[in-house]
């Protein structure tokens, strides 16, 4: 099965990096084939289209 890409975008990165760490641990535990990465919101336009799932931090939701 092909790995899915889950990208998280936020402005600060501190809480997002913690969430990424926990998501990766659960994906590994349950053998879910995913690649989970966090990026600053400035890269959303560049990286977002390549993702299967995009999660946004609440502080950047206004960008929608």
Backbone as CSV, one residue per row, in Angstrom:
resi,resn,N_x,N_y,N_z,CA_x,CA_y,CA_z,C_x,C_y,C_z
1,UNK,0.840,-1.183,0.000,0.000,0.000,0.000,0.889,1.251,0.000
2,UNK,0.533,2.205,-0.823,1.293,3.449,-0.931,1.083,4.313,0.315
3,UNK,2.151,4.928,0.768,2.055,5.784,1.951,1.309,7.068,1.613
4,UNK,0.428,7.464,2.508,-0.294,8.723,2.377,0.516,9.818,3.054
5,UNK,0.391,11.024,2.555,1.106,12.169,3.111,0.134,13.046,3.895
6,UNK,0.439,13.268,5.166,-0.342,14.155,6.020,0.558,15.331,6.370
7,UNK,0.141,16.529,5.980,0.938,17.725,6.233,0.180,18.648,7.175
8,UNK,0.883,19.142,8.174,0.323,20.100,9.115,0.990,21.446,8.884
9,UNK,0.182,22.497,8.864,0.703,23.848,8.670,0.294,24.720,9.849
10,UNK,1.251,25.500,10.346,0.957,26.410,11.450,1.918,27.583,11.402
11,UNK,1.742,28.511,12.336,2.617,29.685,12.333,3.802,29.525,13.276
12,UNK,3.593,29.002,14.462,4.688,28.909,15.440,5.445,27.593,15.344
13,UNK,4.730,26.486,15.320,5.382,25.194,15.157,5.569,24.379,16.417
14,UNK,5.450,24.983,17.576,5.711,24.240,18.807,4.646,23.171,19.067
15,UNK,3.387,23.565,19.071,2.332,22.581,19.324,2.207,21.609,18.159
16,UNK,2.467,22.084,16.954,2.381,21.222,15.780,3.437,20.132,15.822
17,UNK,4.643,20.457,16.247,5.694,19.439,16.310,5.352,18.375,17.342
18,UNK,4.705,18.767,18.427,4.261,17.796,19.430,3.180,16.892,18.842
19,UNK,2.238,17.480,18.125,1.173,16.702,17.494,1.740,15.741,16.455
20,UNK,2.680,16.192,15.651,3.313,15.334,14.649,3.980,14.149,15.321
21,UNK,4.678,14.400,16.395,5.355,13.333,17.129,4.364,12.285,17.625
22,UNK,3.246,12.733,18.183,2.233,11.801,18.691,1.536,11.054,17.554
23,UNK,1.278,11.747,16.452,0.650,11.099,15.302,1.562,10.033,14.708
24,UNK,2.847,10.336,14.605,3.802,9.355,14.080,3.869,8.126,14.975
25,UNK,3.858,8.328,16.282,3.913,7.207,17.219,2.699,6.298,17.048
26,UNK,1.519,6.886,16.892,0.307,6.087,16.716,0.299,5.390,15.355
27,UNK,0.751,6.072,14.330,0.814,5.463,12.998,1.751,4.262,13.014
28,UNK,2.868,4.401,13.695,3.819,3.290,13.800,3.224,2.145,14.619
29,UNK,2.576,2.491,15.715,1.970,1.481,16.593,0.953,0.626,15.835
30,UNK,0.127,1.283,15.027,-0.926,0.573,14.301,-0.536,0.237,12.864
31,UNK,0.732,0.437,12.529,1.271,0.115,11.208,0.493,0.783,10.073
32,UNK,0.199,2.057,10.262,-0.499,2.836,9.246,0.554,3.439,8.312
33,UNK,0.451,3.182,7.018,1.463,3.676,6.074,1.281,5.162,5.735
34,UNK,1.851,6.024,6.579,1.733,7.464,6.357,3.075,8.160,6.552
35,UNK,3.182,9.295,5.922,4.299,10.210,6.147,3.671,11.472,6.722
36,UNK,4.077,11.835,7.926,3.494,12.977,8.623,4.575,14.034,8.808
37,UNK,4.297,15.242,8.306,5.276,16.319,8.391,4.592,17.639,8.727
38,UNK,5.339,18.532,9.368,4.839,19.867,9.695,5.646,20.912,8.931
39,UNK,4.944,21.966,8.527,5.568,23.056,7.779,5.004,24.387,8.258
40,UNK,5.750,25.472,8.054,5.197,26.803,8.348,4.128,27.149,7.312
41,UNK,3.211,28.024,7.692,2.111,28.365,6.783,2.608,28.986,5.485
42,UNK,3.788,29.535,5.476,4.322,30.144,4.253,4.579,29.119,3.150
43,UNK,4.666,27.841,3.515,4.894,26.792,2.517,3.613,26.056,2.122
44,UNK,2.467,26.493,2.624,1.208,25.799,2.336,0.915,25.744,0.842
45,UNK,1.130,26.827,0.143,0.868,26.853,-1.295,1.789,25.944,-2.082
46,UNK,3.007,25.789,-1.607,4.002,24.962,-2.290,3.859,23.482,-1.946
47,UNK,3.718,23.169,-0.666,3.691,21.777,-0.204,2.286,21.171,-0.180
48,UNK,1.286,22.000,0.074,-0.083,21.519,0.240,-0.616,20.641,-0.880
49,UNK,-0.431,21.013,-2.148,-0.979,20.207,-3.236,-0.452,18.767,-3.287
50,UNK,0.709,18.516,-2.725,1.277,17.163,-2.749,0.732,16.280,-1.632
51,UNK,-0.012,16.872,-0.697,-0.509,16.122,0.459,-1.827,15.423,0.155
52,UNK,-2.039,14.310,0.842,-3.335,13.631,0.784,-4.281,14.227,1.822
53,UNK,-3.703,14.682,2.945,-4.464,15.312,4.024,-3.702,16.558,4.459
54,UNK,-4.415,17.672,4.608,-3.813,18.913,5.099,-4.538,19.321,6.372
55,UNK,-3.766,19.567,7.423,-4.320,20.051,8.684,-3.750,21.435,8.944
56,UNK,-4.629,22.364,9.359,-4.202,23.731,9.625,-4.326,24.046,11.103
57,UNK,-3.345,24.754,11.620,-3.445,25.252,12.986,-4.534,26.311,13.036
58,UNK,-5.224,26.437,14.174,-6.338,27.392,14.259,-5.919,28.840,14.015
59,UNK,-4.667,29.169,14.312,-4.208,30.544,14.141,-4.009,30.934,12.682
60,UNK,-4.070,29.975,11.763,-3.930,30.322,10.340,-5.180,29.991,9.533
61,UNK,-6.269,29.629,10.190,-7.506,29.276,9.489,-8.042,30.448,8.664
62,UNK,-7.726,31.673,9.083,-8.198,32.850,8.348,-7.665,32.878,6.912
63,UNK,-6.587,32.140,6.661,-5.975,32.141,5.335,-6.840,31.435,4.291
64,UNK,-7.811,30.657,4.731,-8.675,29.960,3.786,-9.504,30.965,3.022
